[in-house]
Amino acid sequence: MPLASDLIGLGMPPEQASVLANLTVSSAPATTGSGSLTATGTTIADALALTAFVNLVGTTAVSTGVKLPDAPIGSLIVVQNNGANTLNLFPPTATGTLNGGSAGAAVTIAAAAGNLCIRRSSTDWIVYATAKES
């Protein structure tokens, strides 16, 4: 187990190093997913609160949105807009930001497109937009 030895040499506890050294794609923990969600509300206060790591929004009325969960720093959340209209994506709180923007402000996800969201700090998320499918 050279990887475990290397990790221990870097100061990681042996138990944690052993678990990380033995992880494979097939042994990794599964992430939760939600499909066929319906976007609600037009503000951060009434947008649909997401609860999963992978979120497929199937219905998006005009100006409706979703709100990221209050996940730990480093979390990765996927939001896919399969609805007919643009989807508003809000941070989890009114003091939160997306891509260092204004507090509580949404970014938009085009129909048939998605975002990969990574929580980088206690208040900010990095949001990567995917291209619209053709």
MDTraj code that builds the backbone (N, CA, C; nanometers):
import mdtraj as md
import numpy as np

residues = "MET PRO LEU ALA SER ASP LEU ILE GLY LEU GLY MET PRO PRO GLU GLN ALA SER VAL LEU ALA ASN LEU THR VAL SER SER ALA PRO ALA THR THR GLY SER GLY SER LEU THR ALA THR GLY THR THR ILE ALA ASP ALA LEU ALA LEU THR ALA PHE VAL ASN LEU VAL GLY THR THR ALA VAL SER THR GLY VAL LYS LEU PRO ASP ALA PRO ILE GLY SER LEU ILE VAL VAL GLN ASN ASN GLY ALA ASN THR LEU ASN LEU PHE PRO PRO THR ALA THR GLY THR LEU ASN GLY GLY SER ALA GLY ALA ALA VAL THR ILE ALA ALA ALA ALA GLY ASN LEU CYS ILE ARG ARG SER SER THR ASP TRP ILE VAL TYR ALA THR ALA LYS GLU SER".split()
xyz = np.array([
    [0.0819, -0.1188, 0.0000],
    [0.0000, 0.0000, 0.0000],
    [0.0861, 0.1248, 0.0000],
    [0.1496, 0.1553, -0.1123],
    [0.2345, 0.2739, -0.1165],
    [0.1575, 0.4039, -0.0934],
    [0.0339, 0.4133, -0.1432],
    [-0.0424, 0.5359, -0.1252],
    [-0.0703, 0.5613, 0.0220],
    [-0.1099, 0.4578, 0.0954],
    [-0.1371, 0.4738, 0.2383],
    [-0.0115, 0.5194, 0.3109],
    [0.1021, 0.4622, 0.2779],
    [0.2285, 0.5022, 0.3410],
    [0.2612, 0.6475, 0.3115],
    [0.2377, 0.6886, 0.1866],
    [0.2624, 0.8280, 0.1493],
    [0.1717, 0.9222, 0.2273],
    [0.0451, 0.8860, 0.2393],
    [-0.0495, 0.9709, 0.3121],
    [-0.0133, 0.9802, 0.4603],
    [0.0266, 0.8688, 0.5188],
    [0.0683, 0.8691, 0.6593],
    [0.1933, 0.9546, 0.6759],
    [0.2831, 0.9457, 0.5793],
    [0.4047, 1.0267, 0.5824],
    [0.3766, 1.1758, 0.5756],
    [0.2628, 1.2121, 0.5169],
    [0.2233, 1.3520, 0.5095],
    [0.1483, 1.3982, 0.6349],
    [0.1294, 1.3053, 0.7296],
    [0.0655, 1.3421, 0.8560],
    [-0.0784, 1.2979, 0.8713],
    [-0.1306, 1.2234, 0.7758],
    [-0.2690, 1.1769, 0.7858],
    [-0.2766, 1.0597, 0.8834],
    [-0.3809, 1.0521, 0.9662],
    [-0.3961, 0.9376, 1.0567],
    [-0.4026, 0.8066, 0.9779],
    [-0.3433, 0.6994, 1.0291],
    [-0.3382, 0.5718, 0.9556],
    [-0.4753, 0.5184, 0.9143],
    [-0.5766, 0.5315, 0.9997],
    [-0.7092, 0.4795, 0.9663],
    [-0.7667, 0.5510, 0.8436],
    [-0.7538, 0.6837, 0.8418],
    [-0.8049, 0.7614, 0.7291],
    [-0.7245, 0.7316, 0.6029],
    [-0.5931, 0.7199, 0.6150],
    [-0.5086, 0.6897, 0.4998],
    [-0.5451, 0.5551, 0.4391],
    [-0.5763, 0.4568, 0.5240],
    [-0.6133, 0.3240, 0.4762],
    [-0.7440, 0.3280, 0.3983],
    [-0.8420, 0.4028, 0.4482],
    [-0.9707, 0.4139, 0.3786],
    [-0.9516, 0.4809, 0.2438],
    [-0.8799, 0.5918, 0.2402],
    [-0.8599, 0.6642, 0.1146],
    [-0.7790, 0.5826, 0.0146],
    [-0.6819, 0.5083, 0.0606],
    [-0.5974, 0.4298, -0.0287],
    [-0.6744, 0.3149, -0.0931],
    [-0.7820, 0.2718, -0.0290],
    [-0.8578, 0.1575, -0.0802],
    [-0.9851, 0.1957, -0.1549],
    [-1.0132, 0.3249, -0.1684],
    [-1.1340, 0.3671, -0.2402],
    [-1.1187, 0.3440, -0.3902],
    [-1.2252, 0.2968, -0.4503],
    [-1.2331, 0.2834, -0.5954],
    [-1.3657, 0.3450, -0.6388],
    [-1.3864, 0.3589, -0.7672],
    [-1.5123, 0.4140, -0.8160],
    [-1.6290, 0.3281, -0.7679],
    [-1.6121, 0.1971, -0.7699],
    [-1.7224, 0.1095, -0.7293],
    [-1.7441, 0.1074, -0.5777],
    [-1.6448, 0.1489, -0.4991],
    [-1.6629, 0.1485, -0.3537],
    [-1.6941, 0.2871, -0.2981],
    [-1.6940, 0.3887, -0.3825],
    [-1.7219, 0.5240, -0.3365],
    [-1.8665, 0.5348, -0.2902],
    [-1.8923, 0.6190, -0.1908],
    [-2.0300, 0.6336, -0.1451],
    [-2.1179, 0.6941, -0.2538],
    [-2.2408, 0.6485, -0.2606],
    [-2.3351, 0.7003, -0.3596],
    [-2.3836, 0.8387, -0.3173],
    [-2.4115, 0.9220, -0.4144],
    [-2.4679, 1.0528, -0.3845],
    [-2.6182, 1.0474, -0.4081],
    [-2.6895, 1.1327, -0.3390],
    [-2.8342, 1.1353, -0.3544],
    [-2.8719, 1.2154, -0.4770],
    [-2.9851, 1.1837, -0.5337],
    [-3.0322, 1.2558, -0.6503],
    [-3.1819, 1.2765, -0.6448],
    [-3.2275, 1.3842, -0.7042],
    [-3.3700, 1.4129, -0.7140],
    [-3.4030, 1.4437, -0.8585],
    [-3.5061, 1.3799, -0.9099],
    [-3.5463, 1.4037, -1.0475],
    [-3.6872, 1.4573, -1.0558],
    [-3.7184, 1.5170, -1.1676],
    [-3.8513, 1.5716, -1.1946],
    [-3.8964, 1.6722, -1.0898],
    [-3.8059, 1.7597, -1.0469],
    [-3.8419, 1.8647, -0.9525],
    [-3.9159, 1.9762, -1.0250],
    [-3.9951, 2.0511, -0.9506],
    [-4.0670, 2.1657, -1.0047],
    [-4.0162, 2.2917, -0.9363],
    [-3.9601, 2.3839, -1.0132],
    [-3.9118, 2.5101, -0.9578],
    [-4.0308, 2.5902, -0.9046],
    [-4.0073, 2.6603, -0.7930],
    [-4.1141, 2.7402, -0.7322],
    [-4.0603, 2.8768, -0.6945],
    [-4.1496, 2.9697, -0.6736],
    [-4.1110, 3.1014, -0.6243],
    [-4.0269, 3.1805, -0.7220],
    [-4.0183, 3.3108, -0.6951],
    [-3.9419, 3.3999, -0.7809],
    [-3.8322, 3.4735, -0.7048],
    [-3.8182, 3.4438, -0.5751],
    [-3.7149, 3.5066, -0.4924],
    [-3.6438, 3.3994, -0.4121],
    [-3.5354, 3.4376, -0.3468],
    [-3.4619, 3.3428, -0.2627],
    [-3.5498, 3.2923, -0.1484],
    [-3.6441, 3.3746, -0.1033],
    [-3.7296, 3.3373, 0.0093],
    [-3.8285, 3.2260, -0.0251],
    [-3.8726, 3.2193, -0.1513],
    [-3.9740, 3.1193, -0.1854],
    [-3.9313, 3.0213, -0.2950],
    [-3.8037, 3.0226, -0.3306],
    [-3.7534, 2.9267, -0.4296],
    [-3.7509, 2.7865, -0.3684],
    [-3.7598, 2.6853, -0.4529],
    [-3.7549, 2.5465, -0.4071],
    [-3.6182, 2.5174, -0.3459],
    [-3.6159, 2.4707, -0.2217],
    [-3.4906, 2.4362, -0.1541],
    [-3.4458, 2.2971, -0.1992],
    [-3.3287, 2.2891, -0.2602],
    [-3.2750, 2.1609, -0.3057],
    [-3.2216, 2.0821, -0.1863],
    [-3.2331, 1.9490, -0.1928],
    [-3.1887, 1.8653, -0.0818],
    [-3.0941, 1.7538, -0.1251],
    [-3.0641, 1.7451, -0.2534],
    [-2.9812, 1.6366, -0.3044],
    [-2.8547, 1.6913, -0.3700],
    [-2.7631, 1.6021, -0.4026],
    [-2.6401, 1.6414, -0.4706],
    [-2.6606, 1.6533, -0.6216],
    [-2.7498, 1.5729, -0.6768],
    [-2.7814, 1.5784, -0.8192],
    [-2.9297, 1.6117, -0.8309],
    [-2.9609, 1.7235, -0.8969],
    [-3.0972, 1.7747, -0.9024],
    [-3.1400, 1.7985, -1.0462],
    [-3.2466, 1.7305, -1.0892],
    [-3.3002, 1.7454, -1.2235],
    [-3.4333, 1.8185, -1.2124],
    [-3.4361, 1.9406, -1.2619],
    [-3.5577, 2.0221, -1.2550],
    [-3.6323, 2.0052, -1.3866],
    [-3.7494, 1.9434, -1.3802],
    [-3.8247, 1.9122, -1.5009],
    [-3.9265, 2.0170, -1.5403],
    [-3.9703, 2.0980, -1.4419],
    [-4.0723, 2.1989, -1.4694],
    [-4.0242, 2.3345, -1.4208],
    [-4.0168, 2.4312, -1.5136],
    [-3.9749, 2.5671, -1.4782],
    [-4.0706, 2.6667, -1.5414],
    [-4.1610, 2.7174, -1.4594],
    [-4.2470, 2.8254, -1.5063],
    [-4.1608, 2.9512, -1.5186],
    [-4.2067, 3.0514, -1.5887],
    [-4.1310, 3.1751, -1.6087],
    [-4.0927, 3.2362, -1.4742],
    [-3.9645, 3.2708, -1.4593],
    [-3.9075, 3.3400, -1.3424],
    [-3.9015, 3.2572, -1.2149],
    [-3.9239, 3.1254, -1.2206],
    [-3.9168, 3.0439, -1.0999],
    [-3.7745, 2.9978, -1.0734],
    [-3.7507, 2.9478, -0.9515],
    [-3.6142, 2.9114, -0.9180],
    [-3.5999, 2.8039, -0.8136],
    [-3.4727, 2.7725, -0.7873],
    [-3.4338, 2.6773, -0.6842],
    [-3.3232, 2.7403, -0.6008],
    [-3.3048, 2.6862, -0.4804],
    [-3.2056, 2.7386, -0.3872],
    [-3.1111, 2.6256, -0.3486],
    [-2.9802, 2.6523, -0.3559],
    [-2.8806, 2.5514, -0.3189],
    [-2.8956, 2.5128, -0.1721],
    [-2.8582, 2.3894, -0.1369],
    [-2.8655, 2.3487, 0.0035],
    [-2.7504, 2.4092, 0.0839],
    [-2.7650, 2.4122, 0.2130],
    [-2.6590, 2.4607, 0.3021],
    [-2.5629, 2.3446, 0.3261],
    [-2.4849, 2.3123, 0.2246],
    [-2.3955, 2.1963, 0.2254],
    [-2.2578, 2.2341, 0.2801],
    [-2.1797, 2.1359, 0.3235],
    [-2.0449, 2.1642, 0.3740],
    [-1.9533, 2.2244, 0.2667],
    [-1.8542, 2.2998, 0.3098],
    [-1.7546, 2.3560, 0.2184],
    [-1.6889, 2.2406, 0.1425],
    [-1.6736, 2.2572, 0.0126],
    [-1.6174, 2.1533, -0.0730],
    [-1.7227, 2.0667, -0.1396],
    [-1.8484, 2.0815, -0.0998],
    [-1.9557, 2.0014, -0.1601],
    [-1.9746, 2.0380, -0.3061],
    [-2.0172, 1.9391, -0.3816],
    [-2.0422, 1.9545, -0.5237],
    [-2.1898, 1.9245, -0.5492],
    [-2.2610, 2.0205, -0.6069],
    [-2.4041, 2.0049, -0.6345],
    [-2.4255, 2.0246, -0.7848],
    [-2.5050, 1.9372, -0.8453],
    [-2.5383, 1.9483, -0.9873],
    [-2.6847, 1.9896, -0.9982],
    [-2.7106, 2.0915, -1.0807],
    [-2.8474, 2.1363, -1.1064],
    [-2.8673, 2.1372, -1.2578],
    [-2.9577, 2.0537, -1.3056],
    [-2.9885, 2.0432, -1.4485],
    [-3.1289, 2.0968, -1.4727],
    [-3.1413, 2.1899, -1.5660],
    [-3.2716, 2.2468, -1.6006],
    [-3.3253, 2.1760, -1.7249],
    [-3.4197, 2.0854, -1.7028],
    [-3.4852, 2.0168, -1.8141],
    [-3.6199, 2.0798, -1.8458],
    [-3.6500, 2.1945, -1.7862],
    [-3.7759, 2.2636, -1.8106],
    [-3.7719, 2.3467, -1.9376],
    [-3.8848, 2.4108, -1.9664],
    [-3.8992, 2.4877, -2.0896],
    [-3.8489, 2.6307, -2.0775],
    [-3.8323, 2.6808, -1.9542],
    [-3.7926, 2.8200, -1.9329],
    [-3.6608, 2.8278, -1.8566],
    [-3.6012, 2.9465, -1.8565],
    [-3.4799, 2.9712, -1.7791],
    [-3.5091, 2.9483, -1.6309],
    [-3.4133, 2.8923, -1.5593],
    [-3.4262, 2.8622, -1.4165],
    [-3.3360, 2.9555, -1.3370],
    [-3.3898, 3.0169, -1.2316],
    [-3.3081, 3.0972, -1.1403],
    [-3.2471, 3.0057, -1.0352],
    [-3.1163, 3.0200, -1.0130],
    [-3.0452, 2.9431, -0.9110],
    [-2.9956, 3.0400, -0.8052],
    [-3.0425, 3.0214, -0.6812],
    [-3.0084, 3.1097, -0.5704],
    [-2.9097, 3.0428, -0.4752],
    [-2.8297, 3.1220, -0.4025],
    [-2.7465, 3.0657, -0.2950],
    [-2.8381, 3.0197, -0.1815],
    [-2.7857, 2.9451, -0.0851],
    [-2.8714, 2.8930, 0.0210],
    [-2.9272, 2.9992, 0.1165],
    [-2.8611, 3.1126, 0.1294],
    [-2.9066, 3.2171, 0.2211],
    [-2.8987, 3.3535, 0.1537],
    [-2.9654, 3.4499, 0.2115],
    [-2.9652, 3.5860, 0.1563],
    [-2.8285, 3.6518, 0.1676],
    [-2.7406, 3.6002, 0.2520],
    [-2.6048, 3.6547, 0.2624],
    [-2.5058, 3.5776, 0.1756],
    [-2.5500, 3.4669, 0.1170],
    [-2.4639, 3.3862, 0.0320],
    [-2.4469, 3.4481, -0.1057],
    [-2.3379, 3.4108, -0.1728],
    [-2.3100, 3.4624, -0.3061],
    [-2.2771, 3.3484, -0.4016],
    [-2.2976, 3.3754, -0.5294],
    [-2.2608, 3.2830, -0.6362],
    [-2.1568, 3.3515, -0.7224],
    [-2.0419, 3.2901, -0.7370],
    [-1.9305, 3.3457, -0.8148],
    [-1.8892, 3.4840, -0.7643],
    [-1.8984, 3.5061, -0.6349],
    [-1.8572, 3.6331, -0.5762],
    [-1.9483, 3.7491, -0.6094],
    [-2.0694, 3.7211, -0.6569],
    [-2.1634, 3.8262, -0.6951],
    [-2.2321, 3.8891, -0.5752],
    [-2.3435, 3.9521, -0.6000],
    [-2.4201, 4.0196, -0.4954],
    [-2.4837, 3.9177, -0.4017],
    [-2.4922, 3.9524, -0.2742],
    [-2.5518, 3.8648, -0.1746],
    [-2.6965, 3.8335, -0.2094],
    [-2.7300, 3.7061, -0.2077],
    [-2.8665, 3.6619, -0.2338],
    [-2.9100, 3.6623, -0.3786],
    [-2.8237, 3.7053, -0.4691],
    [-2.8611, 3.7153, -0.6108],
    [-2.8518, 3.5795, -0.6806],
    [-2.9410, 3.5602, -0.7750],
    [-2.9456, 3.4358, -0.8520],
    [-2.8597, 3.4449, -0.9776],
    [-2.8204, 3.3283, -1.0272],
    [-2.7686, 3.3147, -1.1627],
    [-2.8748, 3.2367, -1.2383],
    [-2.8714, 3.2402, -1.3698],
    [-2.9730, 3.1697, -1.4467],
    [-2.9136, 3.0479, -1.5161],
    [-2.9991, 2.9491, -1.5313],
    [-2.9636, 2.8281, -1.6047],
    [-3.0601, 2.8199, -1.7225],
    [-3.0074, 2.8185, -1.8432],
    [-3.0900, 2.8096, -1.9633],
    [-3.1644, 2.6764, -1.9666],
    [-3.2743, 2.6727, -2.0395],
    [-3.3452, 2.5466, -2.0603],
    [-3.2505, 2.4480, -2.1270],
    [-3.2575, 2.3223, -2.0887],
    [-3.1742, 2.2142, -2.1423],
    [-3.0264, 2.2357, -2.1140],
    [-2.9943, 2.3017, -2.0024],
    [-2.8553, 2.3225, -1.9614],
    [-2.8460, 2.2969, -1.8117],
    [-2.7260, 2.2982, -1.7605],
    [-2.7080, 2.2709, -1.6186],
    [-2.5923, 2.3479, -1.5598],
    [-2.5777, 2.3362, -1.4288],
    [-2.4678, 2.4002, -1.3567],
    [-2.4049, 2.3003, -1.2623],
    [-2.2743, 2.3131, -1.2486],
    [-2.1983, 2.2394, -1.1493],
    [-2.1604, 2.3422, -1.0439],
    [-2.2016, 2.3206, -0.9199],
    [-2.1840, 2.4186, -0.8129],
    [-2.0934, 2.3607, -0.7046],
    [-1.9913, 2.4363, -0.6664],
    [-1.8964, 2.3918, -0.5642],
    [-1.8940, 2.4964, -0.4533],
    [-1.9201, 2.4531, -0.3306],
    [-1.9156, 2.5469, -0.2185],
    [-1.7697, 2.5703, -0.1822],
    [-1.7220, 2.6946, -0.1981],
    [-1.5809, 2.7237, -0.1743],
    [-1.5542, 2.7916, -0.0418],
    [-1.6569, 2.8478, 0.0213],
    [-1.6399, 2.9109, 0.1520],
    [-1.7741, 2.9085, 0.2243],
    [-1.7762, 2.9654, 0.3436],
    [-1.9015, 2.9656, 0.4188],
    [-2.0095, 3.0497, 0.3527],
    [-1.9709, 3.1401, 0.2634],
    [-2.0709, 3.2254, 0.1988],
    [-2.0737, 3.2154, 0.0468],
    [-1.9671, 3.1689, -0.0190],
    [-1.9605, 3.1745, -0.1651],
    [-1.9565, 3.0376, -0.2301],
    [-2.0251, 3.0281, -0.3436],
    [-2.0243, 2.9096, -0.4285],
    [-1.9631, 2.9467, -0.5634],
    [-1.8889, 2.8540, -0.6223],
    [-1.8411, 2.8677, -0.7599],
    [-1.9422, 2.7921, -0.8460],
    [-1.9932, 2.8572, -0.9485],
    [-2.0942, 2.7956, -1.0341],
    [-2.0410, 2.7903, -1.1769],
    [-2.0289, 2.6675, -1.2284],
    [-1.9841, 2.6465, -1.3654],
    [-2.1054, 2.6103, -1.4496],
    [-2.1303, 2.6862, -1.5537],
    [-2.2434, 2.6595, -1.6424],
    [-2.2017, 2.5624, -1.7514],
    [-2.2895, 2.4692, -1.7833],
    [-2.2653, 2.3790, -1.8952],
    [-2.3311, 2.4370, -2.0191],
    [-2.2874, 2.3940, -2.1331],
    [-2.3459, 2.4411, -2.2583],
    [-2.4857, 2.3842, -2.2757],
    [-2.5689, 2.4593, -2.3411],
    [-2.7040, 2.4137, -2.3718],
    [-2.6947, 2.2991, -2.4704],
    [-2.7725, 2.1945, -2.4432],
    [-2.7736, 2.0796, -2.5342],
    [-2.8368, 2.1179, -2.6665],
    [-2.7873, 2.0572, -2.7732],
    [-2.8486, 2.0873, -2.9038],
    [-2.9314, 1.9728, -2.9527],
])
top = md.Topology()
chain = top.add_chain()
for i, resn in enumerate(residues, 1):
    res = top.add_residue(resn, chain, resSeq=i)
    for name in ("N", "CA", "C"):
        top.add_atom(name, md.element.get_by_symbol(name[0]), res)
traj = md.Trajectory(xyz[None], top)
